[in-house]
Amino acid sequence: MDIDLELFGALRGLEAGDRLTVQLNGGQVADLRAALQAYASANWPSASAGILASCAFATSSEILRDAQPLPADGRMAVLPPVSGG
């Protein structure tokens, strides 16, 4: 499954166009979080692993928890913590 992520906050500017497509085998938000952390380790040396661990993942209408399924349309946003969490 391909997930199209829109990047916000401290993650903006790390990818051209502030978007990233992540390929996943799993279907839960936790799978996306793990894939994004692996991608960041390899491609974003300036990004803090702590920020990614605290990010929220959202569709256009709701914040999703790690145990929830990914949306069928594959579109999500990554929202870093604001003002320290």
PDB file of N, CA, C and O in Angstrom:
ATOM      1  N   MET A   1       0.847  -1.180   0.000  1.00  0.00           N
ATOM      2  CA  MET A   1       0.000   0.000   0.000  1.00  0.00           C
ATOM      3  C   MET A   1       0.888   1.237   0.000  1.00  0.00           C
ATOM      4  O   MET A   1       1.857   1.312   0.756  1.00  0.00           O
ATOM      5  N   ASP A   2       0.560   2.198  -0.840  1.00  0.00           N
ATOM      6  CA  ASP A   2       1.263   3.480  -0.847  1.00  0.00           C
ATOM      7  C   ASP A   2       0.480   4.503  -0.032  1.00  0.00           C
ATOM      8  O   ASP A   2      -0.733   4.646  -0.186  1.00  0.00           O
ATOM      9  N   ILE A   3       1.199   5.213   0.838  1.00  0.00           N
ATOM     10  CA  ILE A   3       0.595   6.285   1.630  1.00  0.00           C
ATOM     11  C   ILE A   3       1.230   7.597   1.202  1.00  0.00           C
ATOM     12  O   ILE A   3       2.454   7.730   1.194  1.00  0.00           O
ATOM     13  N   ASP A   4       0.403   8.554   0.851  1.00  0.00           N
ATOM     14  CA  ASP A   4       0.847   9.895   0.467  1.00  0.00           C
ATOM     15  C   ASP A   4       0.768  10.779   1.706  1.00  0.00           C
ATOM     16  O   ASP A   4      -0.319  11.087   2.195  1.00  0.00           O
ATOM     17  N   LEU A   5       1.939  11.183   2.209  1.00  0.00           N
ATOM     18  CA  LEU A   5       2.002  11.982   3.431  1.00  0.00           C
ATOM     19  C   LEU A   5       2.253  13.448   3.126  1.00  0.00           C
ATOM     20  O   LEU A   5       3.121  13.785   2.321  1.00  0.00           O
ATOM     21  N   GLU A   6       1.495  14.308   3.768  1.00  0.00           N
ATOM     22  CA  GLU A   6       1.765  15.733   3.736  1.00  0.00           C
ATOM     23  C   GLU A   6       2.497  16.064   5.031  1.00  0.00           C
ATOM     24  O   GLU A   6       2.059  15.692   6.119  1.00  0.00           O
ATOM     25  N   LEU A   7       3.617  16.768   4.896  1.00  0.00           N
ATOM     26  CA  LEU A   7       4.476  17.060   6.044  1.00  0.00           C
ATOM     27  C   LEU A   7       4.219  18.466   6.561  1.00  0.00           C
ATOM     28  O   LEU A   7       4.077  19.404   5.776  1.00  0.00           O
ATOM     29  N   PHE A   8       4.159  18.613   7.876  1.00  0.00           N
ATOM     30  CA  PHE A   8       3.905  19.906   8.506  1.00  0.00           C
ATOM     31  C   PHE A   8       4.978  20.208   9.548  1.00  0.00           C
ATOM     32  O   PHE A   8       5.778  19.340   9.898  1.00  0.00           O
ATOM     33  N   GLY A   9       4.985  21.438  10.035  1.00  0.00           N
ATOM     34  CA  GLY A   9       5.858  21.854  11.133  1.00  0.00           C
ATOM     35  C   GLY A   9       7.323  21.616  10.848  1.00  0.00           C
ATOM     36  O   GLY A   9       7.824  21.968   9.780  1.00  0.00           O
ATOM     37  N   ALA A  10       8.015  21.012  11.818  1.00  0.00           N
ATOM     38  CA  ALA A  10       9.456  20.778  11.719  1.00  0.00           C
ATOM     39  C   ALA A  10       9.814  19.831  10.578  1.00  0.00           C
ATOM     40  O   ALA A  10      10.979  19.762  10.188  1.00  0.00           O
ATOM     41  N   LEU A  11       8.848  19.105  10.038  1.00  0.00           N
ATOM     42  CA  LEU A  11       9.118  18.174   8.938  1.00  0.00           C
ATOM     43  C   LEU A  11       9.015  18.834   7.564  1.00  0.00           C
ATOM     44  O   LEU A  11       9.477  18.279   6.568  1.00  0.00           O
ATOM     45  N   ARG A  12       8.413  20.012   7.516  1.00  0.00           N
ATOM     46  CA  ARG A  12       8.299  20.723   6.240  1.00  0.00           C
ATOM     47  C   ARG A  12       9.689  21.075   5.734  1.00  0.00           C
ATOM     48  O   ARG A  12      10.570  21.443   6.511  1.00  0.00           O
ATOM     49  N   GLY A  13       9.874  20.961   4.449  1.00  0.00           N
ATOM     50  CA  GLY A  13      11.145  21.301   3.846  1.00  0.00           C
ATOM     51  C   GLY A  13      12.126  20.142   3.783  1.00  0.00           C
ATOM     52  O   GLY A  13      13.167  20.248   3.133  1.00  0.00           O
ATOM     53  N   LEU A  14      11.810  19.033   4.450  1.00  0.00           N
ATOM     54  CA  LEU A  14      12.698  17.876   4.388  1.00  0.00           C
ATOM     55  C   LEU A  14      12.553  17.119   3.068  1.00  0.00           C
ATOM     56  O   LEU A  14      13.462  16.400   2.653  1.00  0.00           O
ATOM     57  N   GLU A  15      11.408  17.287   2.416  1.00  0.00           N
ATOM     58  CA  GLU A  15      11.141  16.680   1.112  1.00  0.00           C
ATOM     59  C   GLU A  15      10.667  17.764   0.151  1.00  0.00           C
ATOM     60  O   GLU A  15       9.981  18.704   0.555  1.00  0.00           O
ATOM     61  N   ALA A  16      11.028  17.632  -1.098  1.00  0.00           N
ATOM     62  CA  ALA A  16      10.559  18.583  -2.116  1.00  0.00           C
ATOM     63  C   ALA A  16       9.032  18.564  -2.157  1.00  0.00           C
ATOM     64  O   ALA A  16       8.416  17.500  -2.221  1.00  0.00           O
ATOM     65  N   GLY A  17       8.442  19.728  -2.120  1.00  0.00           N
ATOM     66  CA  GLY A  17       6.991  19.826  -2.163  1.00  0.00           C
ATOM     67  C   GLY A  17       6.306  19.479  -0.856  1.00  0.00           C
ATOM     68  O   GLY A  17       5.077  19.442  -0.797  1.00  0.00           O
ATOM     69  N   ASP A  18       7.083  19.222   0.204  1.00  0.00           N
ATOM     70  CA  ASP A  18       6.538  18.920   1.529  1.00  0.00           C
ATOM     71  C   ASP A  18       5.606  17.710   1.527  1.00  0.00           C
ATOM     72  O   ASP A  18       4.664  17.641   2.318  1.00  0.00           O
ATOM     73  N   ARG A  19       5.877  16.755   0.630  1.00  0.00           N
ATOM     74  CA  ARG A  19       5.096  15.521   0.550  1.00  0.00           C
ATOM     75  C   ARG A  19       6.051  14.346   0.407  1.00  0.00           C
ATOM     76  O   ARG A  19       7.175  14.491  -0.074  1.00  0.00           O
ATOM     77  N   LEU A  20       5.586  13.193   0.827  1.00  0.00           N
ATOM     78  CA  LEU A  20       6.386  11.977   0.744  1.00  0.00           C
ATOM     79  C   LEU A  20       5.438  10.805   0.529  1.00  0.00           C
ATOM     80  O   LEU A  20       4.392  10.723   1.172  1.00  0.00           O
ATOM     81  N   THR A  21       5.798   9.907  -0.366  1.00  0.00           N
ATOM     82  CA  THR A  21       5.044   8.676  -0.546  1.00  0.00           C
ATOM     83  C   THR A  21       5.814   7.551   0.126  1.00  0.00           C
ATOM     84  O   THR A  21       6.994   7.337  -0.154  1.00  0.00           O
ATOM     85  N   VAL A  22       5.136   6.834   1.014  1.00  0.00           N
ATOM     86  CA  VAL A  22       5.738   5.735   1.760  1.00  0.00           C
ATOM     87  C   VAL A  22       5.041   4.446   1.349  1.00  0.00           C
ATOM     88  O   VAL A  22       3.812   4.381   1.315  1.00  0.00           O
ATOM     89  N   GLN A  23       5.835   3.416   1.036  1.00  0.00           N
ATOM     90  CA  GLN A  23       5.282   2.110   0.695  1.00  0.00           C
ATOM     91  C   GLN A  23       5.278   1.227   1.936  1.00  0.00           C
ATOM     92  O   GLN A  23       6.280   1.126   2.644  1.00  0.00           O
ATOM     93  N   LEU A  24       4.139   0.592   2.190  1.00  0.00           N
ATOM     94  CA  LEU A  24       3.966  -0.227   3.398  1.00  0.00           C
ATOM     95  C   LEU A  24       3.469  -1.613   3.056  1.00  0.00           C
ATOM     96  O   LEU A  24       2.799  -1.821   2.045  1.00  0.00           O
ATOM     97  N   ASN A  25       3.808  -2.558   3.917  1.00  0.00           N
ATOM     98  CA  ASN A  25       3.207  -3.886   3.858  1.00  0.00           C
ATOM     99  C   ASN A  25       2.035  -3.975   4.825  1.00  0.00           C
ATOM    100  O   ASN A  25       1.052  -4.661   4.544  1.00  0.00           O
ATOM    101  N   GLY A  26       2.129  -3.295   5.953  1.00  0.00           N
ATOM    102  CA  GLY A  26       1.079  -3.336   6.968  1.00  0.00           C
ATOM    103  C   GLY A  26      -0.041  -2.361   6.664  1.00  0.00           C
ATOM    104  O   GLY A  26       0.032  -1.583   5.712  1.00  0.00           O
ATOM    105  N   GLY A  27      -1.078  -2.413   7.488  1.00  0.00           N
ATOM    106  CA  GLY A  27      -2.232  -1.571   7.251  1.00  0.00           C
ATOM    107  C   GLY A  27      -2.662  -0.709   8.419  1.00  0.00           C
ATOM    108  O   GLY A  27      -3.770  -0.174   8.428  1.00  0.00           O
ATOM    109  N   GLN A  28      -1.776  -0.569   9.422  1.00  0.00           N
ATOM    110  CA  GLN A  28      -2.128   0.249  10.577  1.00  0.00           C
ATOM    111  C   GLN A  28      -1.216   1.467  10.662  1.00  0.00           C
ATOM    112  O   GLN A  28      -0.143   1.502  10.060  1.00  0.00           O
ATOM    113  N   VAL A  29      -1.661   2.457  11.418  1.00  0.00           N
ATOM    114  CA  VAL A  29      -0.871   3.671  11.609  1.00  0.00           C
ATOM    115  C   VAL A  29       0.489   3.328  12.220  1.00  0.00           C
ATOM    116  O   VAL A  29       1.486   3.964  11.878  1.00  0.00           O
ATOM    117  N   ALA A  30       0.554   2.355  13.099  1.00  0.00           N
ATOM    118  CA  ALA A  30       1.834   1.942  13.692  1.00  0.00           C
ATOM    119  C   ALA A  30       2.822   1.490  12.619  1.00  0.00           C
ATOM    120  O   ALA A  30       4.021   1.739  12.739  1.00  0.00           O
ATOM    121  N   ASP A  31       2.332   0.835  11.581  1.00  0.00           N
ATOM    122  CA  ASP A  31       3.190   0.407  10.475  1.00  0.00           C
ATOM    123  C   ASP A  31       3.737   1.616   9.723  1.00  0.00           C
ATOM    124  O   ASP A  31       4.897   1.633   9.313  1.00  0.00           O
ATOM    125  N   LEU A  32       2.892   2.619   9.547  1.00  0.00           N
ATOM    126  CA  LEU A  32       3.319   3.853   8.886  1.00  0.00           C
ATOM    127  C   LEU A  32       4.350   4.581   9.741  1.00  0.00           C
ATOM    128  O   LEU A  32       5.348   5.075   9.215  1.00  0.00           O
ATOM    129  N   ARG A  33       4.127   4.654  11.040  1.00  0.00           N
ATOM    130  CA  ARG A  33       5.072   5.322  11.940  1.00  0.00           C
ATOM    131  C   ARG A  33       6.450   4.650  11.841  1.00  0.00           C
ATOM    132  O   ARG A  33       7.465   5.339  11.743  1.00  0.00           O
ATOM    133  N   ALA A  34       6.490   3.315  11.866  1.00  0.00           N
ATOM    134  CA  ALA A  34       7.760   2.584  11.786  1.00  0.00           C
ATOM    135  C   ALA A  34       8.443   2.819  10.440  1.00  0.00           C
ATOM    136  O   ALA A  34       9.659   2.997  10.385  1.00  0.00           O
ATOM    137  N   ALA A  35       7.672   2.820   9.363  1.00  0.00           N
ATOM    138  CA  ALA A  35       8.246   3.046   8.031  1.00  0.00           C
ATOM    139  C   ALA A  35       8.793   4.466   7.913  1.00  0.00           C
ATOM    140  O   ALA A  35       9.850   4.674   7.318  1.00  0.00           O
ATOM    141  N   LEU A  36       8.088   5.435   8.467  1.00  0.00           N
ATOM    142  CA  LEU A  36       8.561   6.819   8.410  1.00  0.00           C
ATOM    143  C   LEU A  36       9.823   6.995   9.249  1.00  0.00           C
ATOM    144  O   LEU A  36      10.731   7.721   8.845  1.00  0.00           O
ATOM    145  N   GLN A  37       9.893   6.355  10.391  1.00  0.00           N
ATOM    146  CA  GLN A  37      11.101   6.444  11.208  1.00  0.00           C
ATOM    147  C   GLN A  37      12.298   5.829  10.488  1.00  0.00           C
ATOM    148  O   GLN A  37      13.401   6.372  10.556  1.00  0.00           O
ATOM    149  N   ALA A  38      12.100   4.714   9.805  1.00  0.00           N
ATOM    150  CA  ALA A  38      13.183   4.092   9.036  1.00  0.00           C
ATOM    151  C   ALA A  38      13.611   4.999   7.888  1.00  0.00           C
ATOM    152  O   ALA A  38      14.805   5.155   7.630  1.00  0.00           O
ATOM    153  N   TYR A  39      12.637   5.600   7.196  1.00  0.00           N
ATOM    154  CA  TYR A  39      12.944   6.514   6.098  1.00  0.00           C
ATOM    155  C   TYR A  39      13.724   7.721   6.612  1.00  0.00           C
ATOM    156  O   TYR A  39      14.714   8.133   6.007  1.00  0.00           O
ATOM    157  N   ALA A  40      13.275   8.278   7.724  1.00  0.00           N
ATOM    158  CA  ALA A  40      13.922   9.463   8.290  1.00  0.00           C
ATOM    159  C   ALA A  40      15.361   9.160   8.695  1.00  0.00           C
ATOM    160  O   ALA A  40      16.254   9.978   8.471  1.00  0.00           O
ATOM    161  N   SER A  41      15.589   7.998   9.285  1.00  0.00           N
ATOM    162  CA  SER A  41      16.955   7.628   9.694  1.00  0.00           C
ATOM    163  C   SER A  41      17.894   7.601   8.501  1.00  0.00           C
ATOM    164  O   SER A  41      19.058   7.987   8.611  1.00  0.00           O
ATOM    165  N   ALA A  42      17.395   7.149   7.374  1.00  0.00           N
ATOM    166  CA  ALA A  42      18.220   7.028   6.170  1.00  0.00           C
ATOM    167  C   ALA A  42      18.328   8.321   5.365  1.00  0.00           C
ATOM    168  O   ALA A  42      19.322   8.533   4.671  1.00  0.00           O
ATOM    169  N   ASN A  43      17.314   9.191   5.451  1.00  0.00           N
ATOM    170  CA  ASN A  43      17.242  10.333   4.530  1.00  0.00           C
ATOM    171  C   ASN A  43      17.200  11.715   5.170  1.00  0.00           C
ATOM    172  O   ASN A  43      17.446  12.712   4.491  1.00  0.00           O
ATOM    173  N   TRP A  44      16.896  11.793   6.447  1.00  0.00           N
ATOM    174  CA  TRP A  44      16.769  13.098   7.107  1.00  0.00           C
ATOM    175  C   TRP A  44      17.690  13.160   8.319  1.00  0.00           C
ATOM    176  O   TRP A  44      17.205  13.110   9.449  1.00  0.00           O
ATOM    177  N   PRO A  45      18.978  13.265   8.127  1.00  0.00           N
ATOM    178  CA  PRO A  45      19.886  13.263   9.279  1.00  0.00           C
ATOM    179  C   PRO A  45      19.638  14.412  10.258  1.00  0.00           C
ATOM    180  O   PRO A  45      19.998  14.311  11.431  1.00  0.00           O
ATOM    181  N   SER A  46      19.027  15.499   9.790  1.00  0.00           N
ATOM    182  CA  SER A  46      18.776  16.640  10.673  1.00  0.00           C
ATOM    183  C   SER A  46      17.486  16.490  11.493  1.00  0.00           C
ATOM    184  O   SER A  46      17.255  17.260  12.425  1.00  0.00           O
ATOM    185  N   ALA A  47      16.650  15.507  11.152  1.00  0.00           N
ATOM    186  CA  ALA A  47      15.386  15.324  11.870  1.00  0.00           C
ATOM    187  C   ALA A  47      15.614  14.530  13.150  1.00  0.00           C
ATOM    188  O   ALA A  47      16.362  13.552  13.155  1.00  0.00           O
ATOM    189  N   SER A  48      14.989  14.938  14.198  1.00  0.00           N
ATOM    190  CA  SER A  48      15.114  14.267  15.487  1.00  0.00           C
ATOM    191  C   SER A  48      14.192  13.047  15.543  1.00  0.00           C
ATOM    192  O   SER A  48      13.010  13.144  15.213  1.00  0.00           O
ATOM    193  N   ALA A  49      14.724  11.922  15.951  1.00  0.00           N
ATOM    194  CA  ALA A  49      13.909  10.717  16.111  1.00  0.00           C
ATOM    195  C   ALA A  49      12.824  10.934  17.162  1.00  0.00           C
ATOM    196  O   ALA A  49      11.746  10.348  17.068  1.00  0.00           O
ATOM    197  N   GLY A  50      13.101  11.769  18.156  1.00  0.00           N
ATOM    198  CA  GLY A  50      12.121  12.067  19.181  1.00  0.00           C
ATOM    199  C   GLY A  50      10.895  12.776  18.638  1.00  0.00           C
ATOM    200  O   GLY A  50       9.774  12.533  19.086  1.00  0.00           O
ATOM    201  N   ILE A  51      11.116  13.653  17.671  1.00  0.00           N
ATOM    202  CA  ILE A  51       9.977  14.341  17.056  1.00  0.00           C
ATOM    203  C   ILE A  51       9.073  13.337  16.358  1.00  0.00           C
ATOM    204  O   ILE A  51       7.851  13.397  16.497  1.00  0.00           O
ATOM    205  N   LEU A  52       9.665  12.416  15.610  1.00  0.00           N
ATOM    206  CA  LEU A  52       8.852  11.438  14.886  1.00  0.00           C
ATOM    207  C   LEU A  52       8.065  10.540  15.827  1.00  0.00           C
ATOM    208  O   LEU A  52       6.938  10.153  15.518  1.00  0.00           O
ATOM    209  N   ALA A  53       8.641  10.212  16.955  1.00  0.00           N
ATOM    210  CA  ALA A  53       7.943   9.370  17.923  1.00  0.00           C
ATOM    211  C   ALA A  53       6.722  10.078  18.507  1.00  0.00           C
ATOM    212  O   ALA A  53       5.777   9.423  18.949  1.00  0.00           O
ATOM    213  N   SER A  54       6.737  11.412  18.511  1.00  0.00           N
ATOM    214  CA  SER A  54       5.639  12.195  19.076  1.00  0.00           C
ATOM    215  C   SER A  54       4.654  12.714  18.045  1.00  0.00           C
ATOM    216  O   SER A  54       3.660  13.344  18.405  1.00  0.00           O
ATOM    217  N   CYS A  55       4.910  12.463  16.783  1.00  0.00           N
ATOM    218  CA  CYS A  55       4.026  12.966  15.723  1.00  0.00           C
ATOM    219  C   CYS A  55       2.656  12.301  15.778  1.00  0.00           C
ATOM    220  O   CYS A  55       2.511  11.150  16.190  1.00  0.00           O
ATOM    221  N   ALA A  56       1.665  13.061  15.350  1.00  0.00           N
ATOM    222  CA  ALA A  56       0.319  12.527  15.162  1.00  0.00           C
ATOM    223  C   ALA A  56       0.109  12.304  13.668  1.00  0.00           C
ATOM    224  O   ALA A  56       0.683  13.008  12.838  1.00  0.00           O
ATOM    225  N   PHE A  57      -0.711  11.327  13.339  1.00  0.00           N
ATOM    226  CA  PHE A  57      -1.052  11.046  11.950  1.00  0.00           C
ATOM    227  C   PHE A  57      -2.543  11.310  11.782  1.00  0.00           C
ATOM    228  O   PHE A  57      -3.357  10.903  12.611  1.00  0.00           O
ATOM    229  N   ALA A  58      -2.884  11.995  10.700  1.00  0.00           N
ATOM    230  CA  ALA A  58      -4.274  12.404  10.527  1.00  0.00           C
ATOM    231  C   ALA A  58      -4.737  12.238   9.089  1.00  0.00           C
ATOM    232  O   ALA A  58      -3.951  12.328   8.145  1.00  0.00           O
ATOM    233  N   THR A  59      -6.039  11.992   8.949  1.00  0.00           N
ATOM    234  CA  THR A  59      -6.695  12.078   7.641  1.00  0.00           C
ATOM    235  C   THR A  59      -7.189  13.513   7.527  1.00  0.00           C
ATOM    236  O   THR A  59      -6.851  14.357   8.356  1.00  0.00           O
ATOM    237  N   SER A  60      -7.975  13.788   6.520  1.00  0.00           N
ATOM    238  CA  SER A  60      -8.518  15.143   6.377  1.00  0.00           C
ATOM    239  C   SER A  60      -9.566  15.459   7.433  1.00  0.00           C
ATOM    240  O   SER A  60      -9.964  16.614   7.585  1.00  0.00           O
ATOM    241  N   SER A  61     -10.024  14.433   8.174  1.00  0.00           N
ATOM    242  CA  SER A  61     -11.100  14.686   9.130  1.00  0.00           C
ATOM    243  C   SER A  61     -10.842  14.205  10.560  1.00  0.00           C
ATOM    244  O   SER A  61     -11.614  14.538  11.459  1.00  0.00           O
ATOM    245  N   GLU A  62      -9.773  13.428  10.794  1.00  0.00           N
ATOM    246  CA  GLU A  62      -9.552  12.942  12.157  1.00  0.00           C
ATOM    247  C   GLU A  62      -8.098  12.555  12.409  1.00  0.00           C
ATOM    248  O   GLU A  62      -7.347  12.224  11.491  1.00  0.00           O
ATOM    249  N   ILE A  63      -7.729  12.610  13.694  1.00  0.00           N
ATOM    250  CA  ILE A  63      -6.433  12.121  14.161  1.00  0.00           C
ATOM    251  C   ILE A  63      -6.579  10.616  14.378  1.00  0.00           C
ATOM    252  O   ILE A  63      -7.553  10.161  14.978  1.00  0.00           O
ATOM    253  N   LEU A  64      -5.611   9.852  13.888  1.00  0.00           N
ATOM    254  CA  LEU A  64      -5.652   8.397  14.032  1.00  0.00           C
ATOM    255  C   LEU A  64      -4.614   7.927  15.048  1.00  0.00           C
ATOM    256  O   LEU A  64      -3.516   8.479  15.119  1.00  0.00           O
ATOM    257  N   ARG A  65      -4.953   6.933  15.815  1.00  0.00           N
ATOM    258  CA  ARG A  65      -4.058   6.310  16.790  1.00  0.00           C
ATOM    259  C   ARG A  65      -3.306   5.166  16.109  1.00  0.00           C
ATOM    260  O   ARG A  65      -3.706   4.689  15.047  1.00  0.00           O
ATOM    261  N   ASP A  66      -2.216   4.737  16.733  1.00  0.00           N
ATOM    262  CA  ASP A  66      -1.352   3.715  16.127  1.00  0.00           C
ATOM    263  C   ASP A  66      -2.080   2.411  15.793  1.00  0.00           C
ATOM    264  O   ASP A  66      -1.741   1.770  14.799  1.00  0.00           O
ATOM    265  N   ALA A  67      -3.052   2.006  16.578  1.00  0.00           N
ATOM    266  CA  ALA A  67      -3.743   0.734  16.356  1.00  0.00           C
ATOM    267  C   ALA A  67      -4.843   0.819  15.297  1.00  0.00           C
ATOM    268  O   ALA A  67      -5.449  -0.195  14.953  1.00  0.00           O
ATOM    269  N   GLN A  68      -5.102   2.015  14.780  1.00  0.00           N
ATOM    270  CA  GLN A  68      -6.180   2.181  13.814  1.00  0.00           C
ATOM    271  C   GLN A  68      -5.700   1.860  12.400  1.00  0.00           C
ATOM    272  O   GLN A  68      -4.513   1.983  12.096  1.00  0.00           O
ATOM    273  N   PRO A  69      -6.634   1.449  11.539  1.00  0.00           N
ATOM    274  CA  PRO A  69      -6.266   1.161  10.150  1.00  0.00           C
ATOM    275  C   PRO A  69      -5.984   2.447   9.366  1.00  0.00           C
ATOM    276  O   PRO A  69      -6.514   3.515   9.671  1.00  0.00           O
ATOM    277  N   LEU A  70      -5.152   2.308   8.371  1.00  0.00           N
ATOM    278  CA  LEU A  70      -4.861   3.426   7.474  1.00  0.00           C
ATOM    279  C   LEU A  70      -6.057   3.671   6.564  1.00  0.00           C
ATOM    280  O   LEU A  70      -6.808   2.739   6.275  1.00  0.00           O
ATOM    281  N   PRO A  71      -6.249   4.901   6.109  1.00  0.00           N
ATOM    282  CA  PRO A  71      -7.391   5.190   5.249  1.00  0.00           C
ATOM    283  C   PRO A  71      -7.242   4.517   3.879  1.00  0.00           C
ATOM    284  O   PRO A  71      -6.134   4.356   3.368  1.00  0.00           O
ATOM    285  N   ALA A  72      -8.362   4.137   3.311  1.00  0.00           N
ATOM    286  CA  ALA A  72      -8.358   3.441   2.026  1.00  0.00           C
ATOM    287  C   ALA A  72      -7.777   4.294   0.902  1.00  0.00           C
ATOM    288  O   ALA A  72      -7.182   3.766  -0.038  1.00  0.00           O
ATOM    289  N   ASP A  73      -7.949   5.623   0.998  1.00  0.00           N
ATOM    290  CA  ASP A  73      -7.443   6.487  -0.076  1.00  0.00           C
ATOM    291  C   ASP A  73      -5.938   6.736   0.027  1.00  0.00           C
ATOM    292  O   ASP A  73      -5.341   7.293  -0.895  1.00  0.00           O
ATOM    293  N   GLY A  74      -5.316   6.326   1.145  1.00  0.00           N
ATOM    294  CA  GLY A  74      -3.871   6.444   1.296  1.00  0.00           C
ATOM    295  C   GLY A  74      -3.348   7.845   1.508  1.00  0.00           C
ATOM    296  O   GLY A  74      -2.146   8.071   1.371  1.00  0.00           O
ATOM    297  N   ARG A  75      -4.210   8.801   1.840  1.00  0.00           N
ATOM    298  CA  ARG A  75      -3.766  10.182   2.057  1.00  0.00           C
ATOM    299  C   ARG A  75      -3.804  10.516   3.534  1.00  0.00           C
ATOM    300  O   ARG A  75      -4.816  10.334   4.211  1.00  0.00           O
ATOM    301  N   MET A  76      -2.651  11.020   4.024  1.00  0.00           N
ATOM    302  CA  MET A  76      -2.551  11.360   5.436  1.00  0.00           C
ATOM    303  C   MET A  76      -1.632  12.564   5.618  1.00  0.00           C
ATOM    304  O   MET A  76      -0.924  12.975   4.698  1.00  0.00           O
ATOM    305  N   ALA A  77      -1.664  13.108   6.809  1.00  0.00           N
ATOM    306  CA  ALA A  77      -0.771  14.195   7.195  1.00  0.00           C
ATOM    307  C   ALA A  77       0.008  13.750   8.427  1.00  0.00           C
ATOM    308  O   ALA A  77      -0.486  12.979   9.250  1.00  0.00           O
ATOM    309  N   VAL A  78       1.232  14.250   8.535  1.00  0.00           N
ATOM    310  CA  VAL A  78       2.060  14.003   9.713  1.00  0.00           C
ATOM    311  C   VAL A  78       2.157  15.334  10.455  1.00  0.00           C
ATOM    312  O   VAL A  78       2.608  16.337   9.901  1.00  0.00           O
ATOM    313  N   LEU A  79       1.728  15.328  11.710  1.00  0.00           N
ATOM    314  CA  LEU A  79       1.664  16.542  12.510  1.00  0.00           C
ATOM    315  C   LEU A  79       2.631  16.457  13.689  1.00  0.00           C
ATOM    316  O   LEU A  79       2.349  15.761  14.665  1.00  0.00           O
ATOM    317  N   PRO A  80       3.768  17.154  13.615  1.00  0.00           N
ATOM    318  CA  PRO A  80       4.709  17.148  14.747  1.00  0.00           C
ATOM    319  C   PRO A  80       4.106  17.847  15.964  1.00  0.00           C
ATOM    320  O   PRO A  80       3.151  18.612  15.833  1.00  0.00           O
ATOM    321  N   PRO A  81       4.659  17.586  17.137  1.00  0.00           N
ATOM    322  CA  PRO A  81       4.168  18.267  18.335  1.00  0.00           C
ATOM    323  C   PRO A  81       4.395  19.773  18.223  1.00  0.00           C
ATOM    324  O   PRO A  81       5.343  20.229  17.584  1.00  0.00           O
ATOM    325  N   VAL A  82       3.515  20.525  18.852  1.00  0.00           N
ATOM    326  CA  VAL A  82       3.599  21.983  18.839  1.00  0.00           C
ATOM    327  C   VAL A  82       3.941  22.449  20.240  1.00  0.00           C
ATOM    328  O   VAL A  82       3.392  21.944  21.219  1.00  0.00           O
ATOM    329  N   SER A  83       4.827  23.394  20.337  1.00  0.00           N
ATOM    330  CA  SER A  83       5.226  23.977  21.629  1.00  0.00           C
ATOM    331  C   SER A  83       5.704  22.926  22.614  1.00  0.00           C
ATOM    332  O   SER A  83       5.346  22.952  23.792  1.00  0.00           O
ATOM    333  N   GLY A  84       6.512  22.004  22.123  1.00  0.00           N
ATOM    334  CA  GLY A  84       7.115  21.010  22.990  1.00  0.00           C
ATOM    335  C   GLY A  84       6.299  19.784  23.257  1.00  0.00           C
ATOM    336  O   GLY A  84       6.713  18.944  24.056  1.00  0.00           O
ATOM    337  N   GLY A  85       5.147  19.636  22.623  1.00  0.00           N
ATOM    338  CA  GLY A  85       4.402  18.405  22.789  1.00  0.00           C
ATOM    339  C   GLY A  85       2.982  18.649  23.089  1.00  0.00           C
ATOM    340  O   GLY A  85       2.215  17.701  23.257  1.00  0.00           O
TER     341      GLY A  85
END
